[in-house]
Amino acid sequence: MKTETNIFMHPDFIDGARNALPIFIGYFTTSAAFGILALSSGLTPFEAVVFSMTNLTGAAQFMAINLMASGVLAGEIVISVFLMNLRYFVMSASLARKLGLQKKIDKAVISFGVTDEVFTVASLKPGEVSTSFMRGLQYTSWLGWTGGTIAGVTMGAFFPRSLQDAMSGSLFALFAALLVPEIKKGYRAAILAVSAGLMNTVLYYVCHISAGWSIVISMLAVTAVAAALFSDDDTSGAEIQEEACR
């Protein structure tokens, strides 16, 4: 029987870390932009870093600080982020079956580190995926996201306020990067995104509903309608909800 004296030297851990290097690079650069944007939104460097350390949620973090800067109530932010990250429940359930986890601590740690990119790498890996592989994959990805935020707040401390404010455009660039590949696959993603955007605009500017609740209502309404219309497709409800969020 094999004993793991040092998980960081385990071959599967090293393999997972190696597979996570492209994710590390992507997360580092994106999270650096998040760190700068967080400062311009009123967060302190410490708050921004802790935010990334405890939340590995990518686009949802950008949306959260954008809502915070808009003066949205905490409850609205929590609900908006929860809905946007709902897809991780499905991803975690899928990986749990493939990993065959038994220990609760392993389930908790690995579920925390599930992201779109981590899920894709783990799902496409042929054969059985070990816990050590997932640790290497997720730890490296987490380091990329957290390290990028540290770099961002460090750089932001030396940037003028005007340049920090300009980083708010990174939020729209991030969502565009998520949406465009889905649009290339078919018309549905474009319809859902435009529908959610139009409803959010009407609710916020015409009905004068707060930014947080307008996003929540738009996501729920468009997701519900799309789930009914595309119920015969192979797409899961989580994927439909993700497209509506974008």
SERO-4910 file (N, C-alpha, C, O; in steps of 0.05 Angstrom, whole numbers):
BEGIN
 pado doro    nc1    nc2    nc3   cac1   cac2   cac3    cc1    cc2    cc3    oc1    oc2    oc3
  Met    A     17    -24      0      0      0      0     18     25      0     37     27     15
  Lys    A     11     45    -17     26     69    -19     18     89      2     -5     92      8
  Thr    A     38    102     13     32    123     33     42    150     22     64    151     11
  Glu    A     26    171     26     33    197     16     46    213     38     32    225     55
  Thr    A     72    213     39     86    228     60     86    258     53     86    275     72
  Asn    A     86    265     28     86    293     19     70    295     -6     78    286    -28
  Ile    A     46    307     -4     28    307    -27     40    324    -49     33    320    -72
  Phe    A     57    343    -42     68    361    -63     89    347    -81     96    357   -102
  Met    A     99    324    -72    118    309    -87    105    285   -101    119    270   -115
  His    A     79    281    -96     65    259   -109     65    262   -139     59    285   -148
  Pro    A     70    241   -155     70    244   -184     44    255   -195     44    271   -214
  Asp    A     21    247   -184     -5    257   -193     -8    287   -187    -19    302   -203
  Phe    A      2    295   -164      1    324   -157     17    340   -176      8    361   -186
  Ile    A     41    331   -183     58    345   -202     45    345   -229     47    366   -243
  Asp    A     33    323   -237     19    322   -263     -4    342   -263     -9    356   -283
  Gly    A    -19    344   -241    -41    363   -240    -31    392   -241    -43    409   -255
  Ala    A     -9    398   -227      2    424   -228     12    432   -256     10    454   -265
  Arg    A     24    412   -269     33    417   -297     10    423   -315     12    441   -332
  Asn    A    -12    409   -312    -35    414   -329    -48    441   -323    -63    452   -339
  Ala    A    -43    451   -299    -55    477   -290    -39    501   -299    -48    524   -294
  Leu    A    -15    497   -310      2    520   -317    -12    540   -336    -11    564   -331
  Pro    A    -26    531   -357    -40    550   -374    -62    565   -359    -67    588   -364
  Ile    A    -75    551   -340    -96    563   -324    -83    584   -306    -94    606   -303
  Phe    A    -60    578   -294    -46    596   -277    -40    622   -291    -44    644   -281
  Ile    A    -30    620   -316    -23    644   -331    -48    661   -337    -48    685   -334
  Gly    A    -69    648   -346    -94    662   -352   -106    675   -327   -115    698   -328
  Tyr    A   -106    660   -305   -117    671   -280   -100    694   -270   -111    714   -260
  Phe    A    -74    692   -272    -57    713   -261    -62    739   -274    -64    760   -261
  Thr    A    -63    739   -301    -67    764   -315    -95    776   -310    -98    800   -307
  Thr    A   -115    759   -310   -142    768   -306   -146    779   -277   -159    799   -273
  Ser    A   -134    764   -258   -137    772   -230   -121    798   -224   -128    812   -206
  Ala    A   -100    803   -239    -85    828   -235   -103    851   -242   -103    872   -229
  Ala    A   -119    848   -264   -138    869   -271   -159    872   -250   -168    894   -244
  Phe    A   -167    849   -238   -187    850   -216   -176    865   -192   -190    881   -180
  Gly    A   -150    861   -186   -139    875   -163   -139    905   -167   -145    920   -148
  Ile    A   -132    914   -191   -131    943   -196   -160    954   -196   -165    975   -185
  Leu    A   -179    939   -207   -207    948   -208   -218    949   -180   -234    966   -173
  Ala    A   -210    930   -163   -220    929   -135   -212    954   -120   -227    965   -105
  Leu    A   -187    963   -125   -178    988   -111   -194   1012   -120   -202   1029   -104
  Ser    A   -200   1013   -146   -215   1036   -157   -244   1035   -148   -258   1055   -148
  Ser    A   -253   1011   -139   -281   1008   -129   -284   1014   -100   -306   1013    -89
  Gly    A   -261   1019    -86   -263   1026    -58   -252   1005    -39   -252   1010    -15
  Leu    A   -244    982    -49   -234    961    -31   -205    968    -24   -190    980    -39
  Thr    A   -197    960      0   -169    962      8   -153    939     -4   -165    919    -12
  Pro    A   -126    942     -7   -110    920    -17   -115    894     -2   -117    872    -13
  Phe    A   -117    896     25   -122    872     41   -149    859     34   -150    835     31
  Glu    A   -170    875     32   -196    865     26   -197    852     -2   -209    831     -5
  Ala    A   -183    864    -21   -182    852    -48   -169    825    -49   -178    807    -62
  Val    A   -146    823    -34   -132    798    -34   -147    776    -19   -149    753    -29
  Val    A   -159    783      3   -176    763     18   -200    755      1   -208    731      2
  Phe    A   -211    774    -14   -234    767    -32   -226    745    -51   -241    726    -55
  Ser    A   -202    748    -63   -193    727    -83   -185    701    -69   -188    680    -80
  Met    A   -174    704    -45   -165    680    -31   -189    662    -23   -187    638    -23
  Thr    A   -211    675    -17   -235    660     -7   -256    656    -28   -275    642    -24
  Asn    A   -253    668    -52   -272    666    -73   -257    662   -100   -244    680   -110
  Leu    A   -260    638   -110   -247    632   -136   -269    631   -157   -275    610   -169
  Thr    A   -280    655   -162   -305    656   -179   -303    672   -204   -322    676   -218
  Gly    A   -279    683   -210   -275    696   -235   -294    719   -241   -293    740   -227
  Ala    A   -311    715   -261   -328    736   -270   -347    746   -248   -354    769   -247
  Ala    A   -355    728   -230   -373    736   -208   -360    756   -190   -374    773   -179
  Gln    A   -334    754   -186   -320    773   -169   -320    801   -182   -324    821   -169
  Phe    A   -316    802   -209   -317    827   -223   -345    839   -220   -348    863   -216
  Met    A   -365    822   -223   -393    832   -221   -398    842   -193   -412    862   -189
  Ala    A   -388    828   -173   -393    835   -145   -382    863   -138   -395    879   -126
  Ile    A   -357    868   -146   -345    894   -139   -358    916   -156   -359    939   -147
  Asn    A   -367    909   -180   -381    929   -196   -407    937   -182   -415    961   -182
  Leu    A   -421    918   -171   -446    923   -156   -440    938   -130   -455    956   -122
  Met    A   -418    931   -117   -410    945    -93   -405    974    -98   -413    992    -83
  Ala    A   -391    980   -121   -385   1007   -128   -411   1023   -135   -411   1047   -133
  Ser    A   -432   1008   -143   -457   1021   -150   -475   1026   -125   -496   1038   -128
  Gly    A   -465   1017   -102   -481   1022    -77   -503   1002    -73   -522   1008    -58
  Val    A   -501    978    -85   -522    958    -83   -520    945    -55   -499    943    -43
  Leu    A   -544    937    -44   -545    925    -18   -531    898    -18   -529    884    -39
  Ala    A   -520    890      5   -505    865      7   -522    840     -1   -511    822    -14
  Gly    A   -547    840      7   -564    817      0   -567    814    -30   -568    791    -40
  Glu    A   -569    836    -45   -572    834    -74   -546    823    -86   -547    807   -105
  Ile    A   -523    831    -75   -498    821    -86   -495    791    -81   -487    777    -99
  Val    A   -502    783    -57   -500    754    -50   -518    737    -69   -509    717    -79
  Ile    A   -542    746    -73   -561    731    -90   -551    730   -119   -552    710   -132
  Ser    A   -541    753   -129   -532    755   -156   -508    736   -161   -507    722   -180
  Val    A   -489    737   -142   -465    720   -144   -473    690   -142   -462    673   -156
  Phe    A   -492    685   -124   -501    657   -120   -512    646   -146   -506    624   -154
  Leu    A   -530    662   -159   -542    653   -184   -522    649   -206   -523    631   -222
  Met    A   -503    668   -207   -483    666   -228   -465    642   -224   -455    630   -244
  Asn    A   -460    633   -200   -443    610   -194   -458    584   -191   -447    564   -183
  Leu    A   -484    584   -197   -500    561   -193   -490    537   -209   -494    514   -202
  Arg    A   -477    543   -232   -468    521   -249   -447    504   -235   -443    481   -243
  Tyr    A   -433    515   -215   -413    499   -201   -424    476   -185   -410    456   -180
  Phe    A   -450    477   -178   -462    455   -165   -463    431   -183   -456    408   -175
  Val    A   -470    435   -209   -471    414   -228   -443    403   -234   -439    379   -236
  Met    A   -424    422   -237   -397    413   -243   -385    397   -220   -372    376   -224
  Ser    A   -390    406   -195   -380    391   -172   -392    364   -169   -378    344   -163
  Ala    A   -418    362   -175   -431    336   -174   -420    316   -195   -417    293   -189
  Ser    A   -414    327   -218   -403    311   -240   -375    301   -232   -368    277   -236
  Leu    A   -358    318   -221   -331    311   -214   -331    292   -190   -314    274   -188
  Ala    A   -350    295   -172   -352    277   -148   -355    248   -157   -344    230   -144
  Arg    A   -371    244   -178   -375    216   -187   -349    205   -200   -343    182   -197
  Lys    A   -335    223   -214   -311    214   -228   -288    209   -208   -272    191   -212
  Leu    A   -287    225   -187   -266    222   -167   -271    201   -147   -252    188   -136
  Gly    A   -296    196   -141   -303    176   -121   -293    184    -93   -283    167    -79
  Leu    A   -297    209    -86   -287    219    -60   -302    206    -37   -327    202    -38
  Gln    A   -288    201    -16   -300    189      8   -298    208     32   -317    210     48
  Lys    A   -276    221     35   -272    239     58   -286    266     54   -285    277     32
  Lys    A   -299    275     75   -314    301     73   -295    324     68   -301    343     54
  Ile    A   -271    323     80   -252    344     77   -243    347     48   -239    369     38
  Asp    A   -239    324     35   -232    324      7   -254    336    -10   -249    351    -29
  Lys    A   -279    329     -4   -302    340    -19   -304    370    -16   -309    384    -35
  Ala    A   -299    379      9   -301    408     14   -280    424      0   -285    444    -13
  Val    A   -255    414      2   -232    428    -11   -235    428    -41   -231    449    -54
  Ile    A   -241    405    -53   -242    403    -82   -266    418    -93   -264    430   -114
  Ser    A   -288    418    -79   -312    433    -88   -306    463    -88   -316    477   -105
  Phe    A   -290    472    -69   -283    501    -68   -267    509    -92   -270    531   -102
  Gly    A   -250    491   -102   -232    498   -124   -243    492   -152   -228    494   -171
  Val    A   -268    484   -154   -280    478   -180   -285    504   -195   -300    521   -185
  Thr    A   -274    507   -218   -279    530   -236   -285    518   -264   -282    494   -268
  Asp    A   -292    535   -283   -298    525   -310   -273    512   -322   -276    490   -334
  Glu    A   -250    525   -319   -226    514   -331   -217    489   -317   -209    469   -330
  Val    A   -218    488   -290   -210    465   -275   -228    441   -282   -219    419   -285
  Phe    A   -254    446   -284   -273    426   -290   -267    414   -318   -268    390   -322
  Thr    A   -261    431   -337   -256    422   -364   -231    404   -365   -232    383   -378
  Val    A   -209    412   -352   -185    396   -352   -189    369   -339   -181    349   -349
  Ala    A   -203    370   -316   -208    345   -301   -227    326   -316   -223    302   -316
  Ser    A   -247    338   -329   -267    321   -344   -255    308   -368   -262    286   -375
  Leu    A   -236    323   -382   -225    312   -406   -201    294   -401   -192    281   -420
  Lys    A   -192    292   -377   -170    274   -371   -179    245   -374   -198    237   -361
  Pro    A   -166    230   -390   -174    202   -394   -169    185   -369   -150    189   -354
  Gly    A   -186    167   -365   -183    149   -342   -192    161   -316   -206    181   -315
  Glu    A   -183    149   -294   -190    158   -267   -174    183   -259   -151    186   -265
  Val    A   -188    201   -245   -175    225   -235   -171    222   -205   -190    219   -190
  Ser    A   -146    224   -197   -140    220   -168   -144    246   -153   -144    267   -164
  Thr    A   -146    243   -127   -148    266   -109   -123    283   -111   -124    308   -110
  Ser    A   -100    270   -113    -74    285   -115    -73    301   -140    -63    323   -140
  Phe    A    -83    290   -162    -83    305   -187   -100    330   -185    -93    352   -193
  Met    A   -124    327   -172   -142    350   -169   -129    371   -151   -132    395   -155
  Arg    A   -115    362   -130   -102    381   -112    -81    398   -127    -79    422   -125
  Gly    A    -64    384   -143    -44    398   -159    -57    417   -179    -47    440   -183
  Leu    A    -78    409   -191    -92    425   -211   -105    450   -198   -103    472   -208
  Gln    A   -118    446   -175   -132    467   -162   -114    486   -146   -118    510   -146
  Tyr    A    -95    475   -133    -76    492   -117    -62    511   -136    -59    535   -129
  Thr    A    -52    501   -158    -38    518   -177    -56    539   -189    -47    562   -192
  Ser    A    -80    532   -195   -100    551   -206   -106    573   -185   -107    596   -191
  Trp    A   -109    564   -160   -115    583   -138    -92    602   -134    -96    626   -130
  Leu    A    -67    592   -136    -44    609   -133    -43    630   -155    -35    653   -150
  Gly    A    -50    622   -179    -51    641   -201    -71    663   -197    -65    687   -202
  Trp    A    -95    656   -187   -115    677   -182   -108    695   -159   -110    719   -160
  Thr    A    -99    683   -137    -91    699   -113    -66    716   -119    -65    739   -111
  Gly    A    -46    703   -131    -22    717   -138    -26    741   -157    -14    762   -154
  Gly    A    -45    737   -176    -51    759   -194    -64    782   -180    -58    805   -186
  Thr    A    -81    777   -160    -93    798   -145    -73    814   -129    -74    838   -127
  Ile    A    -54    799   -117    -32    812   -102    -16    830   -120     -9    853   -113
  Ala    A    -10    820   -144      5    836   -164    -12    861   -172     -1    883   -176
  Gly    A    -38    857   -175    -55    878   -184    -57    901   -164    -55    924   -171
  Val    A    -61    894   -138    -63    915   -118    -36    928   -113    -35    952   -106
  Thr    A    -15    914   -118     12    926   -115     17    946   -137     26    968   -133
  Met    A      9    938   -162     12    957   -184     -7    980   -182      0   1003   -188
  Gly    A    -31    974   -173    -52    995   -170    -44   1016   -151    -53   1039   -153
  Ala    A    -28   1010   -131    -20   1029   -111     -2   1051   -123      0   1073   -112
  Phe    A     10   1045   -146     27   1065   -160     14   1078   -184     24   1097   -195
  Phe    A    -10   1067   -192    -23   1078   -215    -40   1102   -207    -51   1103   -185
  Pro    A    -42   1122   -225    -60   1145   -220    -89   1136   -219    -96   1115   -231
  Arg    A   -105   1152   -206   -134   1145   -204   -147   1141   -231   -164   1124   -234
  Ser    A   -140   1158   -250   -152   1157   -277   -147   1130   -290   -165   1119   -303
  Leu    A   -123   1119   -286   -117   1093   -298   -131   1070   -283   -139   1051   -296
  Gln    A   -134   1073   -257   -149   1053   -242   -178   1052   -251   -189   1031   -254
  Asp    A   -190   1075   -255   -218   1077   -264   -221   1064   -292   -242   1053   -298
  Ala    A   -200   1067   -309   -202   1057   -336   -203   1026   -336   -212   1014   -355
  Met    A   -193   1014   -314   -193    984   -312   -221    973   -310   -225    949   -313
  Ser    A   -241    990   -305   -269    980   -304   -277    968   -331   -296    951   -332
  Gly    A   -263    975   -352   -269    963   -378   -262    934   -380   -272    920   -397
  Ser    A   -245    925   -361   -237    897   -361   -261    879   -355   -262    856   -364
  Leu    A   -281    889   -340   -305    874   -334   -320    866   -360   -328    843   -363
  Phe    A   -323    886   -377   -338    881   -402   -321    863   -421   -332    847   -435
  Ala    A   -295    867   -421   -278    850   -437   -279    821   -428   -279    803   -445
  Leu    A   -281    816   -402   -282    789   -391   -308    776   -400   -307    753   -409
  Phe    A   -330    790   -397   -356    778   -405   -357    773   -435   -369    754   -444
  Ala    A   -345    791   -451   -344    787   -480   -328    762   -487   -336    747   -505
  Ala    A   -306    758   -472   -290    734   -477   -304    709   -470   -300    688   -483
  Leu    A   -322    710   -451   -338    687   -443   -361    682   -463   -368    659   -469
  Leu    A   -372    703   -474   -396    701   -490   -390    694   -519   -404    678   -531
  Val    A   -369    706   -531   -364    703   -559   -360    674   -568   -372    666   -588
  Pro    A   -344    658   -553   -342    629   -561   -368    615   -561   -373    597   -577
  Glu    A   -387    622   -542   -413    609   -542   -430    617   -565   -445    601   -576
  Ile    A   -428    642   -574   -443    652   -597   -434    637   -622   -450    632   -640
  Lys    A   -408    631   -624   -398    617   -647   -410    589   -650   -411    578   -672
  Lys    A   -419    578   -628   -431    551   -628   -460    551   -638   -470    531   -648
  Gly    A   -473    574   -636   -501    575   -644   -514    601   -636   -502    617   -621
  Tyr    A   -538    605   -645   -552    631   -641   -564    633   -613   -569    655   -603
  Arg    A   -568    611   -599   -582    611   -573   -568    629   -552   -581    644   -538
  Ala    A   -541    626   -550   -527    642   -530   -530    672   -535   -533    687   -516
  Ala    A   -530    680   -561   -534    708   -567   -562    718   -559   -565    740   -548
  Ile    A   -582    701   -565   -610    708   -558   -613    711   -528   -625    730   -518
  Leu    A   -602    692   -513   -605    693   -484   -590    717   -472   -600    731   -454
  Ala    A   -566    722   -482   -551    745   -471   -564    772   -477   -566    789   -460
  Val    A   -574    775   -502   -587    800   -510   -613    803   -494   -620    825   -485
  Ser    A   -628    781   -491   -654    782   -476   -649    791   -447   -664    808   -437
  Ala    A   -629    778   -434   -623    785   -407   -614    814   -404   -621    828   -385
  Gly    A   -597    822   -424   -587    849   -423   -609    870   -427   -610    890   -413
  Leu    A   -628    865   -445   -650    883   -450   -668    885   -426   -677    906   -418
  Met    A   -674    862   -414   -692    862   -390   -679    876   -367   -692    892   -353
  Asn    A   -653    872   -363   -639    886   -342   -639    916   -346   -642    932   -328
  Thr    A   -635    924   -371   -636    953   -378   -663    966   -372   -664    987   -361
  Val    A   -684    952   -380   -711    962   -376   -717    964   -346   -728    983   -336
  Leu    A   -710    943   -331   -716    942   -303   -701    964   -288   -711    977   -269
  Tyr    A   -676    969   -296   -659    989   -282   -666   1018   -290   -669   1035   -272
  Tyr    A   -668   1023   -316   -672   1051   -325   -701   1059   -327   -707   1083   -323
  Val    A   -719   1040   -334   -747   1047   -337   -763   1043   -311   -778   1060   -302
  Cys    A   -759   1019   -300   -774   1012   -275   -760   1021   -250   -771   1020   -228
  His    A   -735   1031   -253   -719   1042   -231   -715   1022   -208   -716   1028   -184
  Ile    A   -711    996   -216   -704    975   -197   -674    976   -193   -659    981   -212
  Ser    A   -665    971   -169   -636    973   -163   -620    954   -180   -631    934   -191
  Ala    A   -594    960   -184   -577    945   -201   -576    915   -194   -576    898   -211
  Gly    A   -574    910   -168   -573    882   -159   -598    866   -165   -596    844   -177
  Trp    A   -621    877   -158   -646    862   -163   -653    860   -192   -664    840   -201
  Ser    A   -645    880   -208   -651    879   -237   -635    856   -250   -645    843   -267
  Ile    A   -610    852   -240   -594    830   -250   -606    803   -242   -608    784   -258
  Val    A   -614    801   -216   -626    776   -206   -651    769   -221   -654    746   -230
  Ile    A   -669    788   -224   -694    783   -238   -689    775   -267   -702    757   -278
  Ser    A   -671    789   -280   -665    783   -308   -654    755   -312   -663    740   -330
  Met    A   -635    747   -294   -624    720   -296   -645    699   -292   -646    680   -307
  Leu    A   -661    702   -271   -682    682   -265   -703    680   -287   -710    658   -295
  Ala    A   -712    703   -296   -733    703   -316   -724    691   -343   -738    674   -354
  Val    A   -701    700   -353   -691    690   -378   -684    660   -376   -688    645   -395
  Thr    A   -672    652   -353   -665    624   -350   -690    606   -349   -690    585   -361
  Ala    A   -711    615   -336   -736    600   -334   -749    597   -361   -757    575   -369
  Val    A   -750    619   -376   -762    618   -403   -746    600   -422   -756    584   -436
  Ala    A   -719    603   -421   -702    588   -438   -703    558   -431   -702    541   -449
  Ala    A   -704    552   -405   -706    523   -397   -731    510   -408   -731    487   -416
  Ala    A   -753    526   -409   -778    515   -420   -777    512   -450   -787    492   -461
  Leu    A   -765    532   -464   -764    531   -493   -744    510   -503   -749    498   -524
  Phe    A   -722    507   -489   -701    488   -498   -701    462   -481   -680    449   -479
  Ser    A   -724    455   -471   -726    431   -453   -719    405   -468   -712    385   -456
  Asp    A   -722    406   -495   -717    381   -510   -688    379   -518   -680    358   -529
  Asp    A   -672    400   -513   -644    399   -521   -628    383   -500   -638    376   -479
  Asp    A   -603    378   -507   -585    364   -489   -572    382   -468   -557    373   -451
  Thr    A   -576    408   -471   -563    427   -453   -576    426   -426   -600    426   -423
  Ser    A   -559    427   -405   -570    427   -378   -579    455   -370   -573    475   -383
  Gly    A   -595    455   -349   -605    481   -338   -583    499   -329   -585    523   -332
  Ala    A   -561    487   -319   -539    503   -309   -525    518   -333   -517    541   -330
  Glu    A   -523    504   -356   -511    517   -379   -528    540   -390   -518    560   -398
  Ile    A   -555    536   -389   -573    557   -398   -570    581   -379   -570    604   -388
  Gln    A   -569    575   -353   -567    597   -334   -541    612   -337   -540    637   -334
  Glu    A   -519    598   -344   -494    611   -348   -494    630   -372   -483    652   -371
  Glu    A   -508    621   -394   -509    638   -417   -526    663   -411   -520    685   -421
  Ala    A   -547    660   -395   -563    683   -388   -548    703   -371   -551    727   -374
  Cys    A   -530    693   -354   -513    710   -338   -495    727   -354   -490    750   -348
  Arg    A   -485    716   -376   -466    730   -393   -480    752   -408   -467    767   -423
***
